[in-house]
Each structure stands twice: as C-alpha cells, then as structure tokens.
C-alpha cells in the first residue's frame, strides 16, 4: 500500500520521563489533519490490545456482548487489518505513540509493521535512556533519534500535505456528541430512493458500477422526510470498528438493500471514485439498480475497497460473505451496537 520511499521512524528519547514530552504528544493529536496520538492502555494482555487502542484513538467503538459479535476484534490479524484500513481511509499520515518503551517487543514490532504497510510517519516516545532494547528494535529499521524537547515538539507538529478530499474523511464526525451511542436515541436511514435500473444485454454478464457523468451532490432525491439528518447518521456509522461492517451499513442506509442483496454486492459494484454502488435484484440480475452515493457516505464506502486491497481480494468477489451469513447476524449485532435501525427496503 505504500508508494515511493518509506518515511524513517523517529524516536523521541525522554530519558527523564518528563510530563512535558507526553503533554506535547497529546497536544499534537489532530486526526482531521492526519495526525494521531496513541497512549496505549497499561497492563492489557489481550493479543489484539494495541490494535484495539488504535481503533479507539481513531474514534471507533469495539463490538461488545456475544461471542459472534466480538470474534473478529479478538483476533490479531482482523483487528490490525481494520486499523490499517481506517488509517488509510482517514488519511492518517503521522502516528505518535507514547510509552513505547513499556510495550512488549511483539507489540513494538506490530507498530513497525503498520508503519511499513501504510507508509505513515511513525514517531515513538521512549521514556527512558536509549539502551539495548531500543537498538535491537530498530537495528533493521531506518530511524533517527531526538533527545531535546524543542526538537521533539517540531517533530510532533509535523503533518504531511493533506490530500484534496481530507475534509470528507469523516474524522471530524467521530468526536462529537452524536457519535456516542451510549446516550443517543435509535437512528434510522433517510428515505430510500428508487435507484436507476441498469440495462443488461441478453445473455451478457452483469457489469459493475460505472463512473457517473455527473455527481453534483452525490445524493439522489429522497422520498419524504429524512428521519435522521445525514451528519448524525454519518457520525454514528463512523464509529463502526470493522470497515466492511461500516460499508455494509452505509450501503443499507443509502439504498435500503436488505441482507440478501448486500450478500450479492462485489468489489466491482462500487465504482473507483466511490460515487455509486450497484445493488443486484437477485442472482438473475434482471433489474439491478445503480445508486449515486452522497458525499458523507463515500469515505465509509471507500473503506471496503481499501480493506480488499489489503486482503488481496479479487474485485469480482463478494464484499460481505461473512457478515451477511446466517441472516446477517453479525451485521444486525453491529447495527444494534450503534443503535441503528436495520430496516427493509419496501
């Protein structure tokens, strides 16, 4: 997933463990600007604990309650795949990690792997004098060490040039009151549009979603009143920790596609700009429909494509085979976790 040269790792050696270094790292936390600060949870022995900490820092909420609900999050590979997907989706370019010296070597290596996979700038705070453990960790990794606070502050404030669509990543929406499902009311999608029936020549294979010639608003006209404002809906969906769950719920929110139709969606059914999705009527593909996607939905939709690249999924393979199995049990539990009403298209 990286392009060009990989940024070197920066280590800030706070040999006296002075609070000012940690305070500066916390102050640098600006996800909307591509800068994320992580202060790992102490004494958490779960195998995927560090991935969980990163998901929380990204504004995501882990699944709770029920064995099926938490299976993916309790496994290291799926949890780290989710972290990498959201870092790339939300254009995080600089990850700052406090208390790195207190992590196990295995978790330190997980951070270096994430650095390589995502091509991000990684800054590690080491709150003790540099010693053999640090040298062992970095012996095969290009790095530079800084041991003065003024230089450290300059490094912590560094952010690469943001891409043009940073404003639409949804990061801002993950921190407001609407993004917390604990004290929020149940929400529902806006009124579902009809979509546009796509033509398919007889005996021809059903094609994926095309690029749209016009996406002025990115949203089709909705019938009736919107039951939940788009910003509230986007904020809640942005808290879903698994990228594919977030994408599936977003497609449902925009199109009303039920579990059986979500199960038919493949990677090619989302166009490259994430401005349209194709929903198949059935395996016969006689009345498949194309839906333009509103701007708020595009980062959440794009996450599925990024996750697919990380997992080397074929573009024509189904996107949601696991989460739509058993009548969408996992997806329904995810929807319940954020108090989203998973309805049925009429």
ZAMIGU-448907 format. One line per field, with one value per residue (C-alpha): x, y, z. Coordinates in pm, 1 decimal. Layout:
# residues N
px <- [X  ...]
py <- [Y  ...]
pz <- [Z  ...]
END
This chain:
# residues 346
px <- [0.0  298.9  436.9  779.2  1025.4  908.6  944.1  1204.3  1094.7  1154.2  1231.2  1191.3  1409.8  1265.0  1533.7  1395.8  1031.0  925.0  548.0  608.5  700.5  375.7  173.5  327.0  239.3  -121.1  -148.8  -39.4  -342.6  -538.3  -694.1  -870.6  -525.0  -381.0  -204.8  -296.8  -158.4  -185.9  -132.4  -152.5  -365.9  -143.6  -142.4  -374.7  -270.6  -522.5  -344.7  -508.8  -499.2  -276.0  -495.9  -795.9  -624.4  -564.5  -924.7  -1041.9  -798.0  -949.4  -1294.4  -1416.0  -1611.1  -1531.3  -1811.2  -1937.4  -2151.7  -2190.8  -1928.7  -2021.4  -2018.0  -1661.0  -1485.8  -1309.8  -1194.6  -1040.6  -819.4  -494.5  -497.9  -856.6  -809.0  -486.6  -643.3  -918.7  -661.9  -466.0  -784.8  -905.1  -563.1  -559.1  -928.2  -898.6  -566.2  -367.1  -10.5  160.0  118.7  262.3  290.2  355.9  510.8  658.0  931.6  666.1  523.8  635.2  874.3  595.5  373.3  657.5  706.7  335.3  380.4  674.1  468.1  182.1  435.1  552.6  207.3  54.6  360.4  297.9  540.9  587.0  707.4  783.4  820.5  1080.9  1058.3  1395.5  1756.6  1822.1  1961.1  1995.9  1620.1  1580.0  1883.9  1752.2  1411.0  1548.3  1855.2  1694.0  1474.2  1586.1  1539.8  1664.5  1671.0  1584.5  1657.1  1567.4  1216.2  1218.4  1316.5  1060.0  781.3  874.3  855.9  523.1  363.0  468.0  191.2  237.7  43.7  -318.4  -496.0  -768.3  -1052.2  -930.1  -1229.9  -1462.3  -1291.3  -1543.5  -1276.7  -1437.4  -1761.3  -1616.3  -1562.0  -1894.1  -2181.0  -2375.6  -2100.8  -2150.6  -2420.8  -2428.4  -2674.6  -2812.7  -3151.8  -3201.4  -3146.3  -3274.7  -3166.5  -3315.0  -3598.1  -3464.1  -3453.8  -3552.4  -3215.2  -3178.3  -3245.3  -2939.7  -2963.1  -2809.2  -2799.2  -2946.3  -2701.5  -2440.8  -2270.1  -2388.3  -2127.0  -2003.8  -2090.1  -1988.0  -1844.0  -2118.4  -2115.9  -2243.8  -2214.0  -2309.7  -2445.0  -2370.5  -2716.4  -3034.9  -3359.6  -3518.1  -3886.5  -4047.8  -3875.3  -3532.9  -3576.1  -3217.3  -3002.0  -2708.9  -2447.4  -2591.1  -2610.0  -2252.9  -2121.8  -2279.2  -2167.0  -1814.2  -1789.9  -1824.2  -1489.6  -1488.4  -1456.8  -1675.6  -1948.9  -1933.7  -1955.3  -2244.4  -2446.5  -2373.8  -2497.9  -2808.5  -2858.7  -2833.2  -3013.2  -3222.8  -3060.7  -3157.6  -2926.3  -2984.0  -2895.0  -2593.0  -2466.1  -2462.7  -2250.2  -1895.3  -1595.6  -1665.0  -2015.1  -1862.0  -1701.5  -1345.1  -1447.0  -1694.9  -1968.9  -2203.5  -2296.6  -2480.1  -2733.6  -2839.0  -3203.0  -3118.2  -2878.3  -3081.0  -2969.1  -3281.3  -3345.1  -3019.3  -3014.9  -2746.2  -2745.1  -2542.3  -2367.9  -2384.5  -2057.5  -2082.5  -2100.5  -1800.5  -1520.2  -1716.9  -1781.0  -1416.7  -1305.5  -1427.3  -1203.2  -900.2  -971.9  -999.7  -658.6  -500.7  -654.0  -580.7  -946.5  -1044.2  -1253.9  -1533.7  -1559.2  -1839.6  -1763.4  -1963.6  -1977.0  -1902.3  -2113.1  -2421.0  -2410.7  -2680.6  -2928.3  -2673.4  -2633.7  -2306.3  -2436.6  -2753.1  -2548.1  -2323.3  -2630.3  -2766.7  -2433.7  -2466.0  -2846.2  -2906.5  -3236.8  -3159.2  -3483.3  -3606.8  -3646.1  -4012.8]
py <- [0.0  229.7  437.8  590.2  593.5  482.7  758.6  678.5  611.2  891.6  811.3  1083.0  982.9  1134.6  995.5  1162.2  1071.9  1436.2  1504.8  1781.9  1528.5  1333.2  1656.9  1768.9  1435.0  1457.2  1814.9  1700.3  1470.8  1608.5  1321.9  1563.5  1691.5  1342.7  1325.8  1058.1  1021.4  688.8  636.7  256.0  104.3  -22.7  -387.3  -514.1  -865.1  -930.0  -1034.5  -758.0  -496.5  -248.0  -267.8  -200.5  109.3  237.6  178.5  377.0  657.2  660.6  715.1  357.9  150.3  -216.9  -474.4  -583.1  -868.3  -1205.1  -1444.9  -1392.8  -1018.0  -999.4  -1275.3  -1060.6  -799.2  -1062.4  -1195.7  -1012.4  -1022.5  -895.8  -628.7  -499.3  -516.4  -290.4  -47.8  -28.7  20.9  312.0  478.1  477.7  567.9  864.6  977.9  945.0  1029.4  1063.1  819.8  921.5  651.0  731.5  485.7  270.3  152.9  -15.9  -224.0  -580.6  -636.8  -811.8  -503.3  -273.3  -488.2  -455.8  -79.0  -113.7  -346.3  -95.4  174.8  -32.4  -136.9  210.9  422.0  658.1  866.9  688.2  870.1  664.9  820.1  634.3  747.0  623.3  641.5  467.7  120.5  -229.5  -284.7  19.2  -69.8  -423.7  -295.1  -55.5  -245.1  -312.6  -0.9  339.2  584.5  895.5  982.5  1315.6  1389.0  1755.7  1882.7  2175.6  1940.3  1688.1  1949.1  2032.0  1663.5  1613.0  1901.0  1761.1  1668.1  1582.1  1764.1  1650.1  1511.9  1719.4  1518.7  1522.1  1732.7  1446.3  1171.0  1183.7  1220.1  1534.1  1347.6  1084.4  1315.4  1495.2  1402.1  1243.0  982.4  831.5  566.2  527.0  807.2  852.5  758.2  497.8  635.5  535.4  597.8  874.8  781.3  535.3  635.0  400.4  398.4  365.1  31.3  -68.3  -219.2  -558.8  -711.0  -1058.0  -1330.2  -1063.3  -1072.5  -816.8  -541.4  -347.5  9.7  263.0  606.7  868.7  1156.1  1400.0  1394.7  1747.7  1649.6  1278.6  1214.6  1106.8  1283.6  1117.4  1043.8  1202.0  1345.8  1232.2  1050.7  1116.3  1411.4  1294.5  1437.0  1239.3  924.8  971.4  1031.3  712.4  496.8  637.1  470.9  118.3  -53.2  -307.9  -139.8  -393.6  -363.5  14.9  -10.5  -257.8  -44.2  265.8  94.3  -10.3  345.8  488.6  219.9  14.2  -305.9  -595.7  -873.9  -1091.4  -804.7  -694.8  -1053.3  -1014.4  -697.4  -743.0  -513.0  -402.0  -293.7  15.0  240.7  367.8  711.8  565.4  781.2  497.4  147.0  -120.7  -334.6  -658.9  -760.6  -1131.5  -1380.9  -1343.4  -976.6  -867.1  -538.6  -437.0  -75.2  193.0  435.7  758.9  795.7  1113.7  1281.9  1182.4  814.0  798.2  754.2  475.5  313.0  357.3  168.8  -159.0  -113.1  -37.2  -339.4  -551.7  -434.6  -515.9  -863.6  -916.0  -985.2  -1027.4  -728.9  -959.4  -1147.5  -1076.6  -798.7  -922.6  -1305.6  -1340.8  -1058.6  -1147.0  -1514.3  -1657.8  -1386.0  -1114.4  -1196.7  -1007.1  -706.0  -692.2  -702.7  -424.5  -215.2  -275.7  -165.8  180.5  189.6  196.0  59.6  -206.0  -192.8  -344.3  -178.1  -157.7]
pz <- [0.0  12.3  -269.8  -301.6  -12.3  330.6  594.7  858.0  1214.6  1463.7  1827.7  2090.4  2383.2  2700.8  2929.4  3243.9  3175.0  3198.6  3171.6  2917.2  2649.0  2692.4  2709.0  2378.9  2219.7  2338.4  2212.3  1866.3  1829.2  1529.7  1330.3  1094.2  997.5  958.6  1296.8  1551.6  1904.8  2086.0  2458.9  2494.7  2769.2  3051.8  3160.8  2887.6  2793.5  2514.9  2192.3  1988.3  2266.7  2083.1  1772.9  1997.8  2138.8  1787.3  1684.2  1987.1  1900.1  1551.1  1701.1  1652.2  1901.0  1950.4  1943.3  2282.9  2405.0  2239.1  2105.3  1738.5  1787.8  1910.1  1717.2  1455.9  1708.7  1935.3  1655.0  1582.6  1201.7  1150.8  1415.9  1257.8  910.8  1043.2  1187.5  861.1  660.0  874.4  881.2  501.5  472.7  708.2  559.4  881.1  782.7  1121.5  1411.6  1750.6  2017.9  2383.9  2631.5  2355.6  2593.2  2810.6  2527.6  2468.1  2180.3  1985.9  2008.6  1915.8  1605.9  1528.5  1512.3  1273.6  1053.9  1045.9  952.9  655.2  535.6  548.3  462.3  752.8  953.2  1288.0  1599.1  1910.9  2255.8  2462.9  2825.4  2948.2  2827.9  2497.7  2559.0  2412.1  2382.0  2158.3  1949.1  1899.4  1794.8  1535.1  1409.1  1068.0  1050.3  916.4  1201.2  1371.7  1740.2  1901.0  2265.8  2315.0  2384.9  2135.7  1852.4  1973.0  1957.6  1599.8  1504.7  1683.7  1494.8  1158.6  917.1  552.0  283.9  311.4  5.0  -156.5  -3.9  356.7  453.6  368.7  565.3  846.4  1115.0  1249.7  1296.8  1529.8  1823.8  1864.0  2095.9  1808.1  1762.6  2107.5  2103.9  2482.5  2549.6  2197.7  2061.0  1792.7  1444.9  1103.1  746.8  529.9  295.3  40.1  -329.6  -610.8  -784.7  -1161.0  -1326.6  -1531.7  -1878.1  -1943.7  -2292.1  -2311.4  -2201.5  -2113.4  -1776.6  -1519.7  -1509.8  -1207.0  -1116.8  -1385.6  -1324.9  -1315.9  -1562.7  -1301.2  -923.0  -825.3  -487.3  -491.6  -346.7  -522.2  -438.5  -137.7  -96.1  207.0  511.1  624.6  953.1  1062.6  947.1  731.7  970.8  1262.0  1050.8  926.1  1278.1  1409.1  1117.2  1153.6  1495.3  1349.9  1404.3  1122.1  779.3  598.8  860.8  822.4  443.1  451.1  692.6  483.3  167.0  356.1  480.3  128.2  -72.8  167.5  39.3  266.1  382.1  74.8  -161.4  42.3  7.5  -373.7  -380.9  -513.2  -516.2  -874.7  -773.6  -612.1  -872.4  -832.7  -705.3  -454.3  -603.4  -698.5  -590.5  -785.4  -596.4  -763.3  -756.6  -742.2  -894.4  -1217.6  -1245.8  -1434.2  -1250.8  -1083.2  -969.9  -959.6  -667.1  -651.3  -314.9  -105.1  -11.4  355.4  260.2  26.3  283.5  451.3  113.8  9.2  320.5  170.1  -133.6  81.6  300.6  -14.5  -137.2  198.9  185.6  -188.4  -262.0  -625.5  -742.8  -859.4  -529.0  -277.9  -30.7  265.7  269.9  640.8  778.7  574.3  671.1  898.1  802.9  872.8  1241.0  1274.9  1083.5  1292.5  1612.1  1480.4  1395.9  1746.2  1895.1  1738.8  1776.6  1404.7  1276.7  1016.0  821.1  496.1  160.4  75.2]
END
